C-alpha cells in the first residue's frame, strides 16, 4: 500500500495559498495524488484537501513539524491523516436494522474507510445481526436518554475498543452533552429529512397524511443542539399520491441507509471540513 498523508486545510481566502502549499510538497519531492479546493466567497474562507505520497525516508513527525512552519506563516488551520491508520467505528442501534446491515457489510468488504469493531444496542434485538459479521454486541438497556450509569458503560466501551467514530444507526436515544463533548465532530446521526416537521413516532405516516411529494434523509454530526449539527449528506426521492405509508417507510429506509453510509465514508476518508454550522465535503 502506498503511504499517503491527507491534509485538510482551512483559512481566510487570499492570493498565493495554493501556490505556497503545493510548492511546500514539491520542494520535498512529495508527489501530490489529489488536490481539491473550495472558496466560500460570502465568508471569505478557503478550504483544501490535499493527498500526497510519502516516501520511506520521511517521518510523520518531520513532515508535520515542517508543515507547521508553513501553517504559522499562512495562518492555516489544518489536520493530517495517514492511510495506514485503521479507524475503529462503534455503531449504536435500537431495533431497526437497515442502516446497521449496510455499515457492517461495507466494513467487512473493506470499503467503508474504517472498521466496525463494536455495536451497542439499547435492546437485544440486533445481536444476531452483529453475530453474523463477528462484531461484538453489547446490550445496554436505556429506559431514558442520558442515563448516567449507562453512559458511563458506553464511554468505557468506546475507550476499550479505541473508538475513532461513533455512528447512531437509528439509535432511538439522545446522547448527553457529556458524551457529545467526549467525541466532538466524531458522532454521526441519521434521521428522516422532514425535520422540524413530523417529529416523534411514525413520521412517514404523518407525511402521507399531509400528502408530501418528496421524502429524504439527512446525516449530520451530533451536537448538544438536538438534530441541528452540521449536515454531511442528504438525499431525496419523489413520491406520488399513489404511494402508501408503507411505500414511504420502505423508500425512506433505503434512503437512510445510503445517506448514512456515504456520510460515514466521507468522514473516514477525511473528506469533510466543518466550518461553523456548515460542512465542506470533498466527495469523490
C-alpha atoms as an extended CHARMM CRD file, in Angstrom:
* protein
*
       284  EXT
         1         1  UNK       CA              0.0000000000        0.0000000000        0.0000000000  PROA      1               0.0000000000
         2         2  UNK       CA              1.2900000000        3.4380000000       -0.9440000000  PROA      2               0.0000000000
         3         3  UNK       CA              1.9230000000        5.5800000000        2.1140000000  PROA      3               0.0000000000
         4         4  UNK       CA             -0.2590000000        8.6510000000        1.9250000000  PROA      4               0.0000000000
         5         5  UNK       CA             -0.8340000000       11.7330000000        4.0350000000  PROA      5               0.0000000000
         6         6  UNK       CA             -4.1060000000       13.6120000000        3.6870000000  PROA      6               0.0000000000
         7         7  UNK       CA             -4.1880000000       17.2570000000        4.7540000000  PROA      7               0.0000000000
         8         8  UNK       CA             -7.3980000000       19.1410000000        5.4790000000  PROA      8               0.0000000000
         9         9  UNK       CA             -6.7890000000       22.8890000000        5.4710000000  PROA      9               0.0000000000
        10        10  UNK       CA             -8.9210000000       25.9570000000        6.0980000000  PROA      10              0.0000000000
        11        11  UNK       CA             -8.0340000000       29.6460000000        6.3010000000  PROA      11              0.0000000000
        12        12  UNK       CA             -9.1170000000       33.0930000000        5.2360000000  PROA      12              0.0000000000
        13        13  UNK       CA             -9.0550000000       33.3690000000        1.4600000000  PROA      13              0.0000000000
        14        14  UNK       CA             -6.2110000000       35.3010000000       -0.1360000000  PROA      14              0.0000000000
        15        15  UNK       CA             -3.8070000000       35.0050000000       -3.0330000000  PROA      15              0.0000000000
        16        16  UNK       CA             -0.9500000000       32.5250000000       -3.0180000000  PROA      16              0.0000000000
        17        17  UNK       CA             -2.2560000000       29.8480000000       -0.6370000000  PROA      17              0.0000000000
        18        18  UNK       CA             -2.4920000000       27.1230000000       -3.2500000000  PROA      18              0.0000000000
        19        19  UNK       CA              0.8730000000       28.0410000000       -4.7730000000  PROA      19              0.0000000000
        20        20  UNK       CA              2.7360000000       28.0850000000       -1.4680000000  PROA      20              0.0000000000
        21        21  UNK       CA              1.1190000000       24.8820000000       -0.2260000000  PROA      21              0.0000000000
        22        22  UNK       CA              1.8390000000       22.8760000000       -3.3490000000  PROA      22              0.0000000000
        23        23  UNK       CA              5.3600000000       24.3240000000       -3.5110000000  PROA      23              0.0000000000
        24        24  UNK       CA              5.9390000000       23.0290000000        0.0330000000  PROA      24              0.0000000000
        25        25  UNK       CA              5.2790000000       19.4760000000       -1.1380000000  PROA      25              0.0000000000
        26        26  UNK       CA              7.1710000000       19.9290000000       -4.4090000000  PROA      26              0.0000000000
        27        27  UNK       CA             10.3000000000       21.0820000000       -2.6070000000  PROA      27              0.0000000000
        28        28  UNK       CA             10.2600000000       17.8890000000       -0.5680000000  PROA      28              0.0000000000
        29        29  UNK       CA              9.6700000000       15.6670000000       -3.6270000000  PROA      29              0.0000000000
        30        30  UNK       CA              6.2580000000       14.5850000000       -2.3360000000  PROA      30              0.0000000000
        31        31  UNK       CA              4.0040000000       13.5220000000       -5.1750000000  PROA      31              0.0000000000
        32        32  UNK       CA              0.5610000000       15.1640000000       -4.9940000000  PROA      32              0.0000000000
        33        33  UNK       CA             -2.0710000000       12.4880000000       -5.6140000000  PROA      33              0.0000000000
        34        34  UNK       CA             -5.1580000000       14.6560000000       -5.2290000000  PROA      34              0.0000000000
        35        35  UNK       CA             -5.8040000000       18.3430000000       -4.6290000000  PROA      35              0.0000000000
        36        36  UNK       CA             -9.2930000000       19.7340000000       -4.1080000000  PROA      36              0.0000000000
        37        37  UNK       CA            -10.1280000000       23.2890000000       -3.0770000000  PROA      37              0.0000000000
        38        38  UNK       CA            -13.1390000000       25.4990000000       -2.4590000000  PROA      38              0.0000000000
        39        39  UNK       CA            -13.5390000000       29.2040000000       -1.8000000000  PROA      39              0.0000000000
        40        40  UNK       CA            -16.5440000000       30.4780000000        0.1420000000  PROA      40              0.0000000000
        41        41  UNK       CA            -16.8720000000       33.9890000000       -1.2600000000  PROA      41              0.0000000000
        42        42  UNK       CA            -19.5390000000       35.0080000000        1.2470000000  PROA      42              0.0000000000
        43        43  UNK       CA            -17.3700000000       34.1280000000        4.2190000000  PROA      43              0.0000000000
        44        44  UNK       CA            -14.0160000000       34.8680000000        2.5570000000  PROA      44              0.0000000000
        45        45  UNK       CA            -12.9460000000       31.3540000000        3.5560000000  PROA      45              0.0000000000
        46        46  UNK       CA            -10.6900000000       28.9090000000        1.7440000000  PROA      46              0.0000000000
        47        47  UNK       CA            -10.7050000000       25.1090000000        2.1160000000  PROA      47              0.0000000000
        48        48  UNK       CA             -8.3740000000       22.4600000000        0.7280000000  PROA      48              0.0000000000
        49        49  UNK       CA             -7.9870000000       18.6900000000        0.7810000000  PROA      49              0.0000000000
        50        50  UNK       CA             -4.6340000000       17.5160000000       -0.4850000000  PROA      50              0.0000000000
        51        51  UNK       CA             -3.3090000000       13.9560000000       -0.5350000000  PROA      51              0.0000000000
        52        52  UNK       CA              0.3990000000       13.2910000000       -1.0180000000  PROA      52              0.0000000000
        53        53  UNK       CA              2.5190000000       10.1880000000       -1.3990000000  PROA      53              0.0000000000
        54        54  UNK       CA              5.0650000000        9.6900000000        1.3650000000  PROA      54              0.0000000000
        55        55  UNK       CA              8.4680000000        8.2200000000        0.5110000000  PROA      55              0.0000000000
        56        56  UNK       CA             10.0280000000        5.8230000000        3.0480000000  PROA      56              0.0000000000
        57        57  UNK       CA             12.6580000000        8.3280000000        4.1890000000  PROA      57              0.0000000000
        58        58  UNK       CA             10.2750000000       10.9530000000        5.5680000000  PROA      58              0.0000000000
        59        59  UNK       CA              8.7590000000       10.5160000000        9.0040000000  PROA      59              0.0000000000
        60        60  UNK       CA              5.4200000000       11.7810000000       10.1910000000  PROA      60              0.0000000000
        61        61  UNK       CA              6.9730000000       13.9700000000       12.8480000000  PROA      61              0.0000000000
        62        62  UNK       CA              9.3160000000       15.6150000000       10.3330000000  PROA      62              0.0000000000
        63        63  UNK       CA              6.5010000000       16.2440000000        7.8830000000  PROA      63              0.0000000000
        64        64  UNK       CA              4.1780000000       17.6890000000       10.4860000000  PROA      64              0.0000000000
        65        65  UNK       CA              6.8590000000       19.8440000000       12.0580000000  PROA      65              0.0000000000
        66        66  UNK       CA              7.8550000000       21.3350000000        8.7200000000  PROA      66              0.0000000000
        67        67  UNK       CA              4.2450000000       21.8750000000        7.6740000000  PROA      67              0.0000000000
        68        68  UNK       CA              3.5120000000       23.6410000000       10.9500000000  PROA      68              0.0000000000
        69        69  UNK       CA              6.1040000000       26.2580000000        9.9860000000  PROA      69              0.0000000000
        70        70  UNK       CA              4.1920000000       26.8870000000        6.7590000000  PROA      70              0.0000000000
        71        71  UNK       CA              0.8800000000       26.8990000000        8.6180000000  PROA      71              0.0000000000
        72        72  UNK       CA              2.1410000000       29.5430000000       11.0360000000  PROA      72              0.0000000000
        73        73  UNK       CA              3.2480000000       31.6980000000        8.1290000000  PROA      73              0.0000000000
        74        74  UNK       CA             -0.0400000000       31.3720000000        6.2140000000  PROA      74              0.0000000000
        75        75  UNK       CA             -2.2960000000       31.2080000000        9.2890000000  PROA      75              0.0000000000
        76        76  UNK       CA             -3.6910000000       27.8230000000        8.3310000000  PROA      76              0.0000000000
        77        77  UNK       CA             -5.9720000000       25.6700000000       10.4320000000  PROA      77              0.0000000000
        78        78  UNK       CA             -5.0170000000       22.1320000000        9.4830000000  PROA      78              0.0000000000
        79        79  UNK       CA             -5.0990000000       18.4670000000       10.3290000000  PROA      79              0.0000000000
        80        80  UNK       CA             -3.3190000000       15.4860000000        8.7620000000  PROA      80              0.0000000000
        81        81  UNK       CA             -4.2740000000       11.8140000000        8.4870000000  PROA      81              0.0000000000
        82        82  UNK       CA             -2.4620000000        8.7340000000        7.2180000000  PROA      82              0.0000000000
        83        83  UNK       CA             -3.9700000000        5.9800000000        5.1070000000  PROA      83              0.0000000000
        84        84  UNK       CA             -2.3000000000        3.1940000000        7.0640000000  PROA      84              0.0000000000
        85        85  UNK       CA             -4.0610000000        4.0820000000       10.3110000000  PROA      85              0.0000000000
        86        86  UNK       CA             -7.1200000000        1.8970000000       10.8840000000  PROA      86              0.0000000000
        87        87  UNK       CA            -10.0920000000        3.7950000000       12.2470000000  PROA      87              0.0000000000
        88        88  UNK       CA            -12.3540000000        1.9730000000       14.6790000000  PROA      88              0.0000000000
        89        89  UNK       CA            -16.0970000000        2.5340000000       14.4580000000  PROA      89              0.0000000000
        90        90  UNK       CA            -18.7790000000        1.9330000000       17.0840000000  PROA      90              0.0000000000
        91        91  UNK       CA            -22.3740000000        1.6100000000       15.8980000000  PROA      91              0.0000000000
        92        92  UNK       CA            -25.2720000000        2.3590000000       18.2360000000  PROA      92              0.0000000000
        93        93  UNK       CA            -28.6130000000        0.7620000000       17.3870000000  PROA      93              0.0000000000
        94        94  UNK       CA            -32.0910000000        0.1280000000       18.7360000000  PROA      94              0.0000000000
        95        95  UNK       CA            -34.4150000000       -2.2430000000       16.8460000000  PROA      95              0.0000000000
        96        96  UNK       CA            -34.1460000000       -1.1170000000       13.2100000000  PROA      96              0.0000000000
        97        97  UNK       CA            -31.5290000000       -2.9710000000       11.1730000000  PROA      97              0.0000000000
        98        98  UNK       CA            -31.3290000000       -1.4750000000        7.6550000000  PROA      98              0.0000000000
        99        99  UNK       CA            -28.5720000000        1.0660000000        8.3640000000  PROA      99              0.0000000000
       100       100  UNK       CA            -26.7560000000       -1.3790000000       10.6350000000  PROA      100             0.0000000000
       101       101  UNK       CA            -26.6220000000       -4.0930000000        7.9680000000  PROA      101             0.0000000000
       102       102  UNK       CA            -25.1980000000       -1.7500000000        5.3630000000  PROA      102             0.0000000000
       103       103  UNK       CA            -22.4410000000       -0.4730000000        7.6440000000  PROA      103             0.0000000000
       104       104  UNK       CA            -21.4730000000       -3.9910000000        8.7090000000  PROA      104             0.0000000000
       105       105  UNK       CA            -21.4160000000       -5.2900000000        5.1460000000  PROA      105             0.0000000000
       106       106  UNK       CA            -19.2390000000       -2.4510000000        3.8500000000  PROA      106             0.0000000000
       107       107  UNK       CA            -16.9570000000       -2.7380000000        6.8600000000  PROA      107             0.0000000000
       108       108  UNK       CA            -16.4620000000       -6.4490000000        6.1890000000  PROA      108             0.0000000000
       109       109  UNK       CA            -15.8140000000       -5.8050000000        2.4940000000  PROA      109             0.0000000000
       110       110  UNK       CA            -13.2050000000       -3.1840000000        3.3640000000  PROA      110             0.0000000000
       111       111  UNK       CA            -14.7890000000       -0.2130000000        1.5670000000  PROA      111             0.0000000000
       112       112  UNK       CA            -16.1610000000        1.7620000000        4.4830000000  PROA      112             0.0000000000
       113       113  UNK       CA            -12.9080000000        3.5830000000        5.2200000000  PROA      113             0.0000000000
       114       114  UNK       CA            -12.7910000000        2.1290000000        8.7190000000  PROA      114             0.0000000000
       115       115  UNK       CA            -13.7350000000       -0.9890000000       10.6620000000  PROA      115             0.0000000000
       116       116  UNK       CA            -16.8420000000       -1.5690000000       12.7540000000  PROA      116             0.0000000000
       117       117  UNK       CA            -15.3370000000       -3.1120000000       15.8820000000  PROA      117             0.0000000000
       118       118  UNK       CA            -18.2520000000       -2.9340000000       18.3200000000  PROA      118             0.0000000000
       119       119  UNK       CA            -22.0100000000       -2.4860000000       18.3330000000  PROA      119             0.0000000000
       120       120  UNK       CA            -24.1340000000       -1.2930000000       21.2240000000  PROA      120             0.0000000000
       121       121  UNK       CA            -27.8970000000       -1.5620000000       21.4430000000  PROA      121             0.0000000000
       122       122  UNK       CA            -30.4490000000       -0.4200000000       23.9660000000  PROA      122             0.0000000000
       123       123  UNK       CA            -32.3770000000       -3.5910000000       23.0560000000  PROA      123             0.0000000000
       124       124  UNK       CA            -31.0760000000       -7.1350000000       22.3730000000  PROA      124             0.0000000000
       125       125  UNK       CA            -32.9110000000       -7.4200000000       19.0330000000  PROA      125             0.0000000000
       126       126  UNK       CA            -29.9450000000       -6.8550000000       16.7000000000  PROA      126             0.0000000000
       127       127  UNK       CA            -27.3790000000       -9.0380000000       18.4530000000  PROA      127             0.0000000000
       128       128  UNK       CA            -27.9650000000      -11.7680000000       15.8550000000  PROA      128             0.0000000000
       129       129  UNK       CA            -27.1370000000       -9.3110000000       13.0800000000  PROA      129             0.0000000000
       130       130  UNK       CA            -23.8390000000       -8.3840000000       14.7400000000  PROA      130             0.0000000000
       131       131  UNK       CA            -23.0340000000      -12.0600000000       15.2970000000  PROA      131             0.0000000000
       132       132  UNK       CA            -23.3070000000      -12.7580000000       11.5580000000  PROA      132             0.0000000000
       133       133  UNK       CA            -20.4660000000      -10.3050000000       10.9920000000  PROA      133             0.0000000000
       134       134  UNK       CA            -18.4880000000      -11.4090000000       14.0600000000  PROA      134             0.0000000000
       135       135  UNK       CA            -18.8200000000       -7.9930000000       15.6740000000  PROA      135             0.0000000000
       136       136  UNK       CA            -19.1480000000       -7.9400000000       19.4950000000  PROA      136             0.0000000000
       137       137  UNK       CA            -22.5640000000       -6.6950000000       20.6030000000  PROA      137             0.0000000000
       138       138  UNK       CA            -23.3450000000       -5.1600000000       23.9690000000  PROA      138             0.0000000000
       139       139  UNK       CA            -26.8720000000       -4.5610000000       25.2000000000  PROA      139             0.0000000000
       140       140  UNK       CA            -27.1830000000       -1.5370000000       27.4820000000  PROA      140             0.0000000000
       141       141  UNK       CA            -30.9010000000       -1.1340000000       28.2680000000  PROA      141             0.0000000000
       142       142  UNK       CA            -31.5600000000        2.5820000000       28.4910000000  PROA      142             0.0000000000
       143       143  UNK       CA            -35.0390000000        3.3750000000       29.8110000000  PROA      143             0.0000000000
       144       144  UNK       CA            -34.3890000000        7.0750000000       29.3620000000  PROA      144             0.0000000000
       145       145  UNK       CA            -31.9560000000        9.1960000000       27.4080000000  PROA      145             0.0000000000
       146       146  UNK       CA            -28.9010000000       10.4320000000       29.2760000000  PROA      146             0.0000000000
       147       147  UNK       CA            -28.9110000000        7.7170000000       31.9500000000  PROA      147             0.0000000000
       148       148  UNK       CA            -25.5430000000        8.3300000000       33.6880000000  PROA      148             0.0000000000
       149       149  UNK       CA            -24.8230000000        4.6920000000       34.5420000000  PROA      149             0.0000000000
       150       150  UNK       CA            -25.4560000000        3.5230000000       31.0070000000  PROA      150             0.0000000000
       151       151  UNK       CA            -23.4440000000        6.3630000000       29.5170000000  PROA      151             0.0000000000
       152       152  UNK       CA            -20.5380000000        5.5380000000       31.8190000000  PROA      152             0.0000000000
       153       153  UNK       CA            -20.6570000000        1.9910000000       30.4680000000  PROA      153             0.0000000000
       154       154  UNK       CA            -20.9170000000        3.3300000000       26.9150000000  PROA      154             0.0000000000
       155       155  UNK       CA            -17.8750000000        5.5690000000       27.2900000000  PROA      155             0.0000000000
       156       156  UNK       CA            -15.9280000000        2.7080000000       28.8340000000  PROA      156             0.0000000000
       157       157  UNK       CA            -16.7180000000        0.5320000000       25.8040000000  PROA      157             0.0000000000
       158       158  UNK       CA            -15.5700000000        3.2950000000       23.4750000000  PROA      158             0.0000000000
       159       159  UNK       CA            -12.3280000000        3.5940000000       25.3940000000  PROA      159             0.0000000000
       160       160  UNK       CA            -11.7320000000       -0.1550000000       25.4960000000  PROA      160             0.0000000000
       161       161  UNK       CA            -12.2110000000       -0.5150000000       21.7510000000  PROA      161             0.0000000000
       162       162  UNK       CA            -10.2240000000        2.6350000000       20.8880000000  PROA      162             0.0000000000
       163       163  UNK       CA            -13.1430000000        4.1790000000       19.0370000000  PROA      163             0.0000000000
       164       164  UNK       CA            -12.4920000000        6.9150000000       16.4840000000  PROA      164             0.0000000000
       165       165  UNK       CA            -16.0550000000        7.3800000000       15.2090000000  PROA      165             0.0000000000
       166       166  UNK       CA            -19.4870000000        6.7500000000       16.7240000000  PROA      166             0.0000000000
       167       167  UNK       CA            -22.4130000000        6.1410000000       14.3540000000  PROA      167             0.0000000000
       168       168  UNK       CA            -26.0120000000        6.4190000000       15.5090000000  PROA      168             0.0000000000
       169       169  UNK       CA            -27.7190000000        3.9650000000       13.1570000000  PROA      169             0.0000000000
       170       170  UNK       CA            -31.3190000000        4.7450000000       14.1110000000  PROA      170             0.0000000000
       171       171  UNK       CA            -30.3870000000        4.7390000000       17.7880000000  PROA      171             0.0000000000
       172       172  UNK       CA            -33.5670000000        5.8970000000       19.4780000000  PROA      172             0.0000000000
       173       173  UNK       CA            -31.9490000000        7.6400000000       22.4000000000  PROA      173             0.0000000000
       174       174  UNK       CA            -30.4640000000       11.1170000000       22.8170000000  PROA      174             0.0000000000
       175       175  UNK       CA            -26.8430000000       11.2550000000       23.9340000000  PROA      175             0.0000000000
       176       176  UNK       CA            -25.9950000000       13.6310000000       26.7430000000  PROA      176             0.0000000000
       177       177  UNK       CA            -23.7590000000       16.6580000000       26.4470000000  PROA      177             0.0000000000
       178       178  UNK       CA            -21.0480000000       14.7090000000       28.2610000000  PROA      178             0.0000000000
       179       179  UNK       CA            -20.9030000000       12.0140000000       25.5690000000  PROA      179             0.0000000000
       180       180  UNK       CA            -21.1850000000       14.5150000000       22.7180000000  PROA      180             0.0000000000
       181       181  UNK       CA            -18.3150000000       16.5620000000       24.1180000000  PROA      181             0.0000000000
       182       182  UNK       CA            -16.1760000000       13.4430000000       24.5720000000  PROA      182             0.0000000000
       183       183  UNK       CA            -16.2810000000       12.8810000000       20.7820000000  PROA      183             0.0000000000
       184       184  UNK       CA            -16.7050000000       16.3040000000       19.1750000000  PROA      184             0.0000000000
       185       185  UNK       CA            -17.1040000000       16.0480000000       15.4220000000  PROA      185             0.0000000000
       186       186  UNK       CA            -16.8900000000       12.2630000000       15.6920000000  PROA      186             0.0000000000
       187       187  UNK       CA            -20.5310000000       11.2480000000       16.1700000000  PROA      187             0.0000000000
       188       188  UNK       CA            -22.7390000000       10.9070000000       13.0870000000  PROA      188             0.0000000000
       189       189  UNK       CA            -26.5270000000       10.6500000000       13.2550000000  PROA      189             0.0000000000
       190       190  UNK       CA            -29.1600000000        9.7730000000       10.6430000000  PROA      190             0.0000000000
       191       191  UNK       CA            -32.7950000000       10.7950000000       10.5180000000  PROA      191             0.0000000000
       192       192  UNK       CA            -35.5350000000       11.4450000000        8.0220000000  PROA      192             0.0000000000
       193       193  UNK       CA            -35.3630000000       14.7970000000        6.2700000000  PROA      193             0.0000000000
       194       194  UNK       CA            -38.7890000000       16.0030000000        7.4220000000  PROA      194             0.0000000000
       195       195  UNK       CA            -37.4080000000       17.7600000000       10.4990000000  PROA      195             0.0000000000
       196       196  UNK       CA            -38.5530000000       20.0150000000       12.0610000000  PROA      196             0.0000000000
       197       197  UNK       CA            -41.9000000000       18.7580000000       10.7130000000  PROA      197             0.0000000000
       198       198  UNK       CA            -43.3140000000       15.3140000000       11.5510000000  PROA      198             0.0000000000
       199       199  UNK       CA            -41.3810000000       14.7580000000       14.7340000000  PROA      199             0.0000000000
       200       200  UNK       CA            -41.9980000000       11.8020000000       17.0140000000  PROA      200             0.0000000000
       201       201  UNK       CA            -43.2300000000        8.3480000000       16.1360000000  PROA      201             0.0000000000
       202       202  UNK       CA            -44.1400000000        7.1840000000       12.6310000000  PROA      202             0.0000000000
       203       203  UNK       CA            -43.0820000000       10.2610000000       10.6340000000  PROA      203             0.0000000000
       204       204  UNK       CA            -43.8250000000        8.5400000000        7.3290000000  PROA      204             0.0000000000
       205       205  UNK       CA            -47.4800000000        8.0970000000        8.2460000000  PROA      205             0.0000000000
       206       206  UNK       CA            -47.5960000000       11.7600000000        9.2350000000  PROA      206             0.0000000000
       207       207  UNK       CA            -46.0200000000       12.6900000000        5.9010000000  PROA      207             0.0000000000
       208       208  UNK       CA            -48.5180000000       10.5540000000        3.9930000000  PROA      208             0.0000000000
       209       209  UNK       CA            -51.3940000000       12.1940000000        5.8440000000  PROA      209             0.0000000000
       210       210  UNK       CA            -50.0970000000       15.5840000000        4.7460000000  PROA      210             0.0000000000
       211       211  UNK       CA            -49.7030000000       14.4730000000        1.1370000000  PROA      211             0.0000000000
       212       212  UNK       CA            -45.9790000000       15.1490000000        0.8080000000  PROA      212             0.0000000000
       213       213  UNK       CA            -44.4590000000       14.6630000000       -2.6380000000  PROA      213             0.0000000000
       214       214  UNK       CA            -40.8350000000       14.1820000000       -1.6060000000  PROA      214             0.0000000000
       215       215  UNK       CA            -39.1040000000       12.2520000000        1.1550000000  PROA      215             0.0000000000
       216       216  UNK       CA            -35.4730000000       12.0290000000        2.1340000000  PROA      216             0.0000000000
       217       217  UNK       CA            -32.8500000000       11.5670000000        4.8090000000  PROA      217             0.0000000000
       218       218  UNK       CA            -30.1650000000       13.6630000000        6.4780000000  PROA      218             0.0000000000
       219       219  UNK       CA            -26.8720000000       12.5810000000        8.0490000000  PROA      219             0.0000000000
       220       220  UNK       CA            -25.1590000000       15.0970000000       10.3040000000  PROA      220             0.0000000000
       221       221  UNK       CA            -22.6930000000       15.4460000000       13.1310000000  PROA      221             0.0000000000
       222       222  UNK       CA            -24.3340000000       15.1830000000       16.5340000000  PROA      222             0.0000000000
       223       223  UNK       CA            -24.0860000000       18.2670000000       18.7370000000  PROA      223             0.0000000000
       224       224  UNK       CA            -25.6150000000       19.3310000000       22.0220000000  PROA      224             0.0000000000
       225       225  UNK       CA            -28.3380000000       21.0590000000       19.9690000000  PROA      225             0.0000000000
       226       226  UNK       CA            -30.5300000000       18.1230000000       19.0240000000  PROA      226             0.0000000000
       227       227  UNK       CA            -30.6710000000       17.4180000000       15.2580000000  PROA      227             0.0000000000
       228       228  UNK       CA            -29.0000000000       20.7370000000       14.4470000000  PROA      228             0.0000000000
       229       229  UNK       CA            -25.4150000000       19.6380000000       13.8540000000  PROA      229             0.0000000000
       230       230  UNK       CA            -23.5350000000       20.3140000000       10.5980000000  PROA      230             0.0000000000
       231       231  UNK       CA            -25.0460000000       18.3280000000        7.7260000000  PROA      231             0.0000000000
       232       232  UNK       CA            -22.7400000000       15.9110000000        5.9040000000  PROA      232             0.0000000000
       233       233  UNK       CA            -25.0200000000       14.2470000000        3.3630000000  PROA      233             0.0000000000
       234       234  UNK       CA            -28.6560000000       14.2890000000        2.2120000000  PROA      234             0.0000000000
       235       235  UNK       CA            -30.7970000000       12.6450000000       -0.4600000000  PROA      235             0.0000000000
       236       236  UNK       CA            -34.4140000000       12.8700000000       -1.5730000000  PROA      236             0.0000000000
       237       237  UNK       CA            -36.7990000000       10.8600000000       -3.7590000000  PROA      237             0.0000000000
       238       238  UNK       CA            -40.0580000000       11.9850000000       -5.3290000000  PROA      238             0.0000000000
       239       239  UNK       CA            -43.2890000000       10.1750000000       -4.4790000000  PROA      239             0.0000000000
       240       240  UNK       CA            -46.8720000000       10.4970000000       -5.6740000000  PROA      240             0.0000000000
       241       241  UNK       CA            -50.3880000000       10.4110000000       -4.3000000000  PROA      241             0.0000000000
       242       242  UNK       CA            -50.4070000000        6.6810000000       -5.1010000000  PROA      242             0.0000000000
       243       243  UNK       CA            -47.6410000000        5.9590000000       -2.5840000000  PROA      243             0.0000000000
       244       244  UNK       CA            -48.8720000000        4.2620000000        0.5800000000  PROA      244             0.0000000000
       245       245  UNK       CA            -47.4890000000        4.8810000000        4.0690000000  PROA      245             0.0000000000
       246       246  UNK       CA            -45.6850000000        1.5430000000        3.7080000000  PROA      246             0.0000000000
       247       247  UNK       CA            -44.1440000000        2.6860000000        0.4210000000  PROA      247             0.0000000000
       248       248  UNK       CA            -42.8740000000        5.8330000000        2.1200000000  PROA      248             0.0000000000
       249       249  UNK       CA            -41.4440000000        3.8270000000        5.0080000000  PROA      249             0.0000000000
       250       250  UNK       CA            -39.6410000000        1.3380000000        2.7480000000  PROA      250             0.0000000000
       251       251  UNK       CA            -38.2590000000        4.0190000000        0.4450000000  PROA      251             0.0000000000
       252       252  UNK       CA            -37.2680000000        6.0910000000        3.4660000000  PROA      252             0.0000000000
       253       253  UNK       CA            -35.3000000000        3.1810000000        4.8980000000  PROA      253             0.0000000000
       254       254  UNK       CA            -33.3820000000        2.7690000000        1.6570000000  PROA      254             0.0000000000
       255       255  UNK       CA            -32.5470000000        6.4850000000        1.5260000000  PROA      255             0.0000000000
       256       256  UNK       CA            -31.4590000000        6.4970000000        5.1710000000  PROA      256             0.0000000000
       257       257  UNK       CA            -29.1760000000        3.5210000000        4.5580000000  PROA      257             0.0000000000
       258       258  UNK       CA            -27.4780000000        5.1160000000        1.5650000000  PROA      258             0.0000000000
       259       259  UNK       CA            -27.1400000000        8.5620000000        3.1140000000  PROA      259             0.0000000000
       260       260  UNK       CA            -25.6910000000        7.3350000000        6.4070000000  PROA      260             0.0000000000
       261       261  UNK       CA            -23.1500000000        5.0660000000        4.7240000000  PROA      261             0.0000000000
       262       262  UNK       CA            -21.9790000000        7.8580000000        2.4220000000  PROA      262             0.0000000000
       263       263  UNK       CA            -21.6280000000       10.2600000000        5.3470000000  PROA      263             0.0000000000
       264       264  UNK       CA            -19.5800000000        7.7160000000        7.2990000000  PROA      264             0.0000000000
       265       265  UNK       CA            -17.3690000000        7.0660000000        4.2840000000  PROA      265             0.0000000000
       266       266  UNK       CA            -16.8070000000       10.7830000000        3.6970000000  PROA      266             0.0000000000
       267       267  UNK       CA            -15.7540000000       11.2140000000        7.3260000000  PROA      267             0.0000000000
       268       268  UNK       CA            -13.4950000000        8.1580000000        7.4370000000  PROA      268             0.0000000000
       269       269  UNK       CA            -11.8450000000        9.1240000000        4.1470000000  PROA      269             0.0000000000
       270       270  UNK       CA            -11.1730000000       12.5960000000        5.5780000000  PROA      270             0.0000000000
       271       271  UNK       CA            -13.2970000000       14.4280000000        3.0440000000  PROA      271             0.0000000000
       272       272  UNK       CA            -15.1920000000       16.6600000000        5.4710000000  PROA      272             0.0000000000
       273       273  UNK       CA            -14.1950000000       20.0310000000        6.9030000000  PROA      273             0.0000000000
       274       274  UNK       CA            -16.5650000000       21.5770000000        9.4360000000  PROA      274             0.0000000000
       275       275  UNK       CA            -16.9880000000       25.3260000000        9.1410000000  PROA      275             0.0000000000
       276       276  UNK       CA            -19.2870000000       26.6770000000       11.8140000000  PROA      276             0.0000000000
       277       277  UNK       CA            -22.7210000000       25.1320000000       11.2980000000  PROA      277             0.0000000000
       278       278  UNK       CA            -21.8590000000       24.0020000000        7.7560000000  PROA      278             0.0000000000
       279       279  UNK       CA            -19.5730000000       21.4290000000        6.1900000000  PROA      279             0.0000000000
       280       280  UNK       CA            -17.3750000000       21.4090000000        3.1200000000  PROA      280             0.0000000000
       281       281  UNK       CA            -17.4370000000       17.8880000000        1.6880000000  PROA      281             0.0000000000
       282       282  UNK       CA            -14.9100000000       16.9440000000       -0.9880000000  PROA      282             0.0000000000
       283       283  UNK       CA            -16.9210000000       13.9710000000       -2.2270000000  PROA      283             0.0000000000
       284       284  UNK       CA            -15.4910000000       11.5110000000       -4.7080000000  PROA      284             0.0000000000
